[in-house]
Every structure is written in structure tokens, then in C-alpha cells.
Amino acid sequence: MSTPRLAVVCDSDDDRQHLAQVAAELGLPLLESTDALAADLLLRLDQGRLALVQGGPAAPGPVSVDFGGGRMRQRRRGGHNELLGKALGVGRKSPLRVLDATAGLGRDSFVLADLGCEVLLCERQPVVAALLGSALAQARGSDDDWLCATAQRMQLAPGDARQLPASSLAGIDVIYLDPMFPHRGKSAAVKKDMALFQRLIGIPEDETDSEALLQWALAQPVARVAVKRPLKAPPLAGGKPSHQIRGKAVRFDVHVLAALGANG
Ligand SMILES: C[S@@+](CC[C@H](N)C(=O)[O-])C[C@H]1O[C@@H](n2cnc3c(N)ncnc32)[C@H](O)[C@@H]1O
């Protein structure tokens, strides 16, 4: 897959200064809306936050991180949260401090923050990190108390998790990993946001990178490492999980390294 041509596009003079700064930070060209066809993927402001849009006339609608949106609110009620919380040890220590070393679009991080965790979100893809940063700023400025308080428990650290300074890792209880999985099954239909996301970050050919990340995580001074895996995939090579928590479509491989808080 060829690397998509990316640009920031400015639709309104009111947003020019902000978007020029985003473009400069990401090292991307800033285009006028009339020139938008010159790029395969565009970053533009949509409802006050950065959104990723596919270039071209029949492109699907924008994809952004919307922590206050219906999907995130719906997910609060989903059983997945319970499994994720259980895998990470939510309830065993308060507050539980989590490093989400593969933050992506921040959905799992937001669920964890909603469960009361303090979450450090690490994302190495600069455009994805910019989407996250924009959504977090919007959520923190929201007049919805729940949304604002949840976002306050989330902190973004753009860059590769393995480059985090020791000071950022001090006090972290759990490292959570949800690396990209190389293959999708036969059902190739991927949701719109995931399809654009995959175009941006690429689907890895194998799991070498994810295995190295697990190795790194297991060597950190934390009580546990939890890895999200497709239900039928083998555990990531490099460490045998202590136990597994299985859902309908995904599984969490839990590596217990030490007791978590008073309840162990
Ligand atoms: C499958 S997505 C995670 C989705 C996320 N759990 C969510 O709920 O939206 C994996 C993400 O991890 C990021 N990533 C992979 N390795 C990383 C690393 N070593 N440091 C930081 N980010 C990493 C990728 O850029 C990608 O955005």
C-alpha cells in the first residue's frame, strides 16, 4: 500500500491561524478547500475538532475522535468495558494509573478513564495523536461535567511509548497494549473510521513490532501488562500470559508481574 498524501485544509479564514499551527507541527502543507483534491487524506476542522477525511468527490464523511458522541456513550453500557476493566485490575487500586501504549483513537483509554483510571495515552502516529489532542481539548472545555471530568483523567504523550522517559512511567500500575493485528478475517468489511485509520497507519505485515512492544512493556516497573488480541489469535510471542479474559470477539492476555495495591 502506498503512503497516502496528507494535507491540512482550511475551510474558513477564522480557523486559518489554528490550522496553520497544526500543519506546521505535523510538517504538512496547508491547502485551501478549493485545492483539497490534491491530497489523498485531509485533516480539517469539523464541529470544532480535527477530523480526517478522504480526498475525492465521493469520499465518506469525516472521521474524528468524539469522546462525547453517541458511540462512546453507548459503549459505557457495553460488556466490553467490564472485561477491559477486569483485565487491567480496575477496582483493585484507586486510582489505577494506566499507560495506554497504543492509544489509537482513544476509545479504550476513554472507557478506562470513565471507569476512574488515570490514563497516559501514548500514540506514535503524529496525525492520530493530533486527532486525539484536539478531541481531548474539546472534551476538557465541554460544559458536560461527566465528559470534562473524564477527559481530565486522560493525558496525551505523543510519540513512541518505548521512548517515554522513566519519570513518565513512575507510578504507572498497568500497561495496556492493543497493537494493530496483521490480518482481518474473511469479512473484509471494516468500519469507515477503521478503514481510514488503517490507510493512515498501514496494516503491519507481521507481529515483530508488537512483540517488541510487549517485551518492552514486560521490562517496565509495573504490576501488570494486558494485551488485547483477536479471540482466536495466539498470544503475542515473548511472554506467556498469567491468564486470559475472553469476550465474544476479543480476548485480553494478562501478564501479572506484581500485586496491585492492597487487594493484590
Ligand atoms: C489498534 S490501534 C489502538 C486502538 C485503541 N485501543 C482504541 O481504542 O482506539 C493501535 C495504535 O497503536 C499505535 N502504536 C503502535 N505501536 C506504538 C508504540 N510503540 N508507541 C505508541 N503508539 C503505538 C498505532 O499507531 C495505532 O494508532
The ligand as an ORCA input file, in Angstrom:
! r2SCAN-3c Opt
* xyz 0 1
  C      -5.298     -0.820     17.078
  S      -4.831      0.820     17.411
  C      -5.387      1.063     19.055
  C      -6.863      1.373     19.157
  C      -7.238      1.835     20.540
  N      -7.121      0.788     21.527
  C      -8.632      2.437     20.586
  O      -9.419      2.042     21.484
  O      -8.929      3.336     19.774
  C      -3.091      0.734     17.614
  C      -2.406      2.093     17.710
  O      -1.181      1.933     18.394
  C      -0.219      2.814     17.853
  N       1.098      2.266     18.232
  C       1.623      1.071     17.884
  N       2.823      0.903     18.454
  C       3.057      2.004     19.215
  C       4.135      2.407     20.055
  N       5.233      1.650     20.196
  N       4.038      3.590     20.702
  C       2.948      4.381     20.535
  N       1.897      4.061     19.722
  C       1.951      2.878     19.078
  C      -0.530      2.805     16.362
  O      -0.036      3.976     15.721
  C      -2.057      2.753     16.377
  O      -2.598      4.044     16.335
*
